[in-house]
Amino acid sequence: MDSLWIATTLVASVAQTARNAMQRSLTETLGTVGASQVRFLYGFPFALLFLLVVVAVGGDPVPAPTGRYLAFVLAGAVTQILATVLMLAAMKERSFAVTTAYIKTEPVQVALFGVVVLGDHLGLGTALAVVIATAGVVLMAMKPGGAKMSAAGLRPAAMGIVSGAFFALSAIGFRGAILAMPEGSFVLRATSTLAWSLAIQTVLLFFWLGAFDRQALLKSFRAWRPSLLAGFLGAFASQFWFLGFSLTSAANVRTLALVEVLFAQIVSRRLFAQQTSPREIVGMGLIVGGVALLLWAHG
């Protein structure tokens, strides 16, 4: 049981890389918000199916949600929507692999939030980790062959970094919800939280698109085949993320999830025929190294 979270995180990382690739392809026809919506709208039925299977096998009823539980779920659901929209917008401007690397600055941002919001002490190891990872982001955003950061590189870099920040907040919200559920096995609590979060996200985005971008909503219904696959992959990945959150800290899960940068690099080259320059490879290495140092400093 102690090492089960490693297996769940690796499965989630592979599934999420595939899901992100599917959503990235859908942005061309549905737009960023429309492509974001399919992972929730089409993922929700699969989350309900997962929950039915867990209840049938385990024999325990779904625990009644408390106000504290729903507050955590709502926070996680909203920040995950914002993170997904920004991620897809960044992927339209930079490569799949590079955008994934930007997002994986997420653990570094958790440390920065701790200093700004909570007044946590920033030790030498943590400060060095932040400098190394930030240097990687700057290097990846610089104009090839120049010393200055280009506006074209700065915009997707900023969106990717902010996306990572929202993903960090959503991980905290979902783990908080799982811990706030008073009873049930770790599988039941994780699966129930997934169903609640996707229900909230589906409702929010359905009404948002219905009010402000009805064409994107209608296009997502017409593109139901690829959307259904993206929804399944999204629900499948989230199921294993939530299982990981129910077994160990979000920091442990997100640290191991850095392998997604390598998975994204493979997808970027083989599926999208996107080449990563030596400069960008060095930048990704600095980001991963900085994040690893940060977690070692907190170990």
C-alpha positions, 0 to 999 in steps of 0.5 A: 500500500505504501508504494501503490501511489507510485503506480497510480501516478505513473498510470495517471501521467501516461493517460494525462499525456494522451488526454492533453494531446487529444485536447490540443488537437480539438482546440483547432475546431472547438477553441480553448474553452470548448476543448477544455469543456469536453474533458468534463462533459464527456468525462462525467459519465465515465466518472459515474460509471467508475463510481457505480463499479466501486460501490458495487464491488465494495458494497459501501454507499457513497458518503454524504458530502459536508459543507467543508468537503464541497468547498474543497471540491468547488475550489479544486474544480474551478482552478482546474478549469482555469488551468486547463484553459490556459494550458490549451491556449499556451499549446496553441502558441508553443509546442506540446512538450515545451508547454508541458514543461512550463506547467511542471513548474507547479511545485516551485510555485507552491513554495512561492505561494507559501512565502507570499501568502503564508509567510513561510521561510524560504531556505537556501536550498528552496531559493536555489531551486526556484532560481534554477527552475526560473532560469529554465523557463526564461531560457525556453522563452528566449528568442532563438539566436538572441539574448532577449526574451521575445513577446511571442515567447513570453506570452505562452510562457506566462500562460503555462506558468499560471496554468501550473499555478492553478493546477497546484491549487486544484491538487490542494483542493482535491486532496483536501476534499478527499481528506475531508470526507469522513468515511469510506475506503480510499478508493471510494473517497477518491472516486466520489470526489472525482464524480462531484468535481466533474459534475460541478465542472460540467455544469459550470462550463455548460452554462458558460458556453451556452451563454457566451460561446454557443457555437463551441458547445454545438461543435463539441456535440458534433465532434462527439467521437474524438471528444468522447475519447478525450473525456474518457482519457480525462476521467481515467487520468483523474481517477488515478490522480485522485487515488494518488492524492488519497494515498499520499501528499499532493507534493509526492504525486506531483513530483513523480508526475514530472515524468510527464515532461518526458512523455510529452516530449515523445508525443510532441516529436512523433504525433505533432512532428514538433522539434525541440531545440537544444536550448529548449531541452536545456531549459526543460532540464533546468526546470525539472532539476529545479523542481527536484531540488526543491522537493529534496530541500523539503524532504 
